């Protein structure tokens, strides 16, 4: 395309050292996606934990951490010198739109099976009329 040609032409005129990184652009999740996750997934799980484990001080962040560990799993890292092993839980903030959607679906399935908690569909939560988008 014309944009690529102009870019290559401009690169050819540069002098000195440059570092350029190109990667496909992916859409980040929206504030609505985050609001849905925290309200429709994490909060009901927090309520369930508080009720079933008798601790009214369980936080949404603790519930979120448990969901991440359960659904996303952990990654083991080994210290090359001491051979000590630590586990890291993936950060959900780094998930793209599709992976975050898959994560929420995994949470919903697990919550239904493990806790009997039904997560309301995002369309219902966000008030989206599916007919308009079909």
C-alpha positions as a printed NumPy array, in Angstrom:
array([[  0.   ,   0.   ,   0.   ],
       [  0.939,   3.642,  -0.271],
       [  1.464,   3.961,   3.491],
       [  3.934,   1.063,   3.521],
       [  5.82 ,   2.532,   0.541],
       [  6.089,   5.935,   2.232],
       [  7.269,   4.305,   5.456],
       [  9.966,   2.304,   3.672],
       [ 11.044,   5.405,   1.776],
       [ 11.328,   7.376,   5.027],
       [ 13.296,   4.565,   6.708],
       [ 15.772,   4.678,   3.818],
       [ 16.579,   8.339,   4.575],
       [ 17.34 ,   7.851,   8.277],
       [ 20.877,   7.887,   9.603],
       [ 22.095,   6.653,  12.951],
       [ 20.768,   3.814,  15.06 ],
       [ 17.065,   3.171,  15.535],
       [ 15.05 ,   0.454,  17.159],
       [ 11.628,  -0.244,  15.707],
       [  9.103,  -2.775,  16.922],
       [  6.107,  -3.797,  14.862],
       [  3.41 ,  -6.099,  16.182],
       [ -0.177,  -6.73 ,  15.249],
       [ -2.535,  -4.424,  17.054],
       [ -5.133,  -6.118,  19.213],
       [ -8.185,  -4.526,  20.678],
       [ -8.01 ,  -4.101,  24.425],
       [-10.981,  -4.947,  26.518],
       [-13.423,  -2.239,  27.4  ],
       [-14.459,  -0.738,  30.701],
       [-17.773,  -2.56 ,  30.214],
       [-15.89 ,  -5.884,  29.986],
       [-14.1  ,  -5.135,  33.248],
       [-17.267,  -3.922,  34.964],
       [-19.06 ,  -7.089,  33.898],
       [-16.253,  -9.311,  35.213],
       [-16.021,  -7.62 ,  38.608],
       [-19.789,  -7.292,  39.121],
       [-21.213, -10.436,  37.525],
       [-18.354, -12.881,  38.151],
       [-16.129, -11.791,  41.038],
       [-18.779, -10.294,  43.346],
       [-21.088, -13.356,  43.336],
       [-18.043, -15.575,  43.98 ],
       [-16.945, -13.312,  46.851],
       [-20.449, -13.498,  48.328],
       [-20.416, -17.297,  47.978],
       [-17.011, -17.596,  49.662],
       [-18.052, -15.346,  52.541],
       [-21.252, -17.311,  53.104],
       [-19.812, -20.802,  52.719],
       [-16.535, -20.257,  54.552],
       [-17.886, -17.965,  57.257],
       [-15.418, -15.125,  56.676],
       [-17.108, -11.793,  55.982],
       [-13.736, -10.183,  55.299],
       [-12.892, -12.078,  52.117],
       [-12.212,  -9.381,  49.531],
       [-13.051,  -9.18 ,  45.851],
       [ -9.304,  -9.076,  45.153],
       [ -8.819, -12.376,  47.014],
       [-11.695, -13.901,  45.05 ],
       [-10.196, -12.571,  41.815],
       [ -6.812, -14.089,  42.716],
       [ -8.444, -17.444,  43.401],
       [-10.285, -17.352,  40.075],
       [ -7.097, -16.488,  38.186],
       [ -5.189, -19.333,  39.836],
       [ -8.023, -21.803,  39.273],
       [ -8.83 , -20.89 ,  35.663],
       [ -5.513, -19.613,  34.309],
       [ -3.319, -21.909,  36.386],
       [  0.172, -21.074,  37.527],
       [  3.601, -20.965,  35.98 ],
       [  6.573, -22.448,  37.796],
       [  9.879, -20.589,  37.735],
       [ 13.089, -22.213,  38.901],
       [ 15.951, -20.191,  40.369],
       [ 18.973, -21.218,  38.288],
       [ 21.356, -20.937,  41.253],
       [ 19.349, -22.354,  44.168],
       [ 16.851, -24.537,  42.249],
       [ 14.141, -22.966,  44.403],
       [ 10.744, -23.119,  42.683],
       [  8.139, -20.373,  42.846],
       [  4.686, -20.256,  41.292],
       [  3.374, -17.206,  39.499],
       [ -0.266, -16.632,  38.654],
       [ -0.843, -14.97 ,  35.264],
       [ -2.017, -11.375,  35.287],
       [ -5.485, -11.047,  33.793],
       [ -4.714,  -7.447,  32.778],
       [ -2.479,  -8.756,  30.007],
       [ -5.239, -10.828,  28.39 ],
       [ -6.522,  -9.566,  25.061],
       [-10.233,  -9.379,  24.295],
       [-10.576, -12.99 ,  23.125],
       [ -8.475, -14.457,  25.956],
       [-10.358, -12.374,  28.53 ],
       [-13.663, -13.585,  27.094],
       [-12.42 , -17.19 ,  27.269],
       [-11.282, -16.565,  30.853],
       [-14.718, -15.239,  31.857],
       [-16.402, -18.254,  30.212],
       [-14.06 , -20.551,  32.135],
       [-14.879, -18.734,  35.37 ],
       [-18.608, -19.023,  34.698],
       [-18.347, -22.776,  34.   ],
       [-16.249, -23.389,  37.097],
       [-18.497, -21.257,  39.326],
       [-21.558, -23.16 ,  38.117],
       [-19.922, -26.562,  38.704],
       [-18.002, -25.871,  41.917],
       [-20.225, -23.318,  43.671],
       [-23.609, -23.56 ,  42.01 ],
       [-23.239, -19.865,  41.16 ],
       [-24.863, -18.853,  37.892],
       [-23.184, -15.949,  36.13 ],
       [-25.637, -13.816,  34.189],
       [-24.82 , -13.45 ,  30.481],
       [-22.916, -10.298,  29.582],
       [-25.628,  -9.233,  27.119],
       [-28.175,  -9.256,  29.938],
       [-25.802,  -7.51 ,  32.345],
       [-24.865,  -4.818,  29.841],
       [-28.408,  -4.466,  28.487],
       [-27.407,  -5.388,  24.935],
       [-30.186,  -6.304,  22.526],
       [-28.729,  -9.235,  20.571],
       [-31.312,  -8.751,  17.783],
       [-29.757,  -5.379,  16.944],
       [-26.368,  -7.019,  16.375],
       [-27.521, -10.051,  14.37 ]])
